[in-house]
Amino acid sequence: MPVTTAATLLCLVVAINDGDSFRARCDGVARNEETSVAIRAIDAPEMRQPYGEASHKSLVNLCLIPQKVKLSNMAVDIHGRTVADVECQGKDAATEQLRAGMAWYDPKVGLGYEALADLQLRAQAAGRGLWVQNGPLPPWDWRATRKLKPTGPMAPSTARIP
């Protein structure tokens, strides 16, 4: 269930989905109900993408510990997830993921967070994380290529007709 009513919310992370999203149980929400949370202004590699697992592990190390994380500036995205500024261990999760080179700043959803772009540029210049790759593919482009590729029995054949 998305959460947008409180100014700040304390949550216990129960699972990390990838490098920019997780599931949590939050104060003020039904006891066993989990909230899907996306970290505002960043997009991390998908799990099947290069550096997807490393980005996931980075967020696990930052946020999946037996303590509560803090959500603020909450909204709901088109997927029904709570999008928020996320603080783990007293650190901003978006800042840490960008600094480590484990995510991209996403200008399409990062309005007001443009300063994060500089963290990405610094990680890029230093060759940290996914920036060791030559021309890494942003996750929004990777997802788009996946949607364009037909699959299943109706997929066109690569065989040529003589």
Secondary structure, 3 states (H helix, E strand, C coil): CCCCCCCEEEEEEEEECCCCEEEEEECCCCCCCCEEEEECCEECCCCCCCCHHHHHHHHHHHHCCCCEEEEEEEEECCCCCEEEEEEECCEEHHHHHHHCCCCEECCCCCCCCCCHHHHHHHHHHHCCHHHHCCCCCCHHHHHHHHHHCCCCCCCCCCCCCC
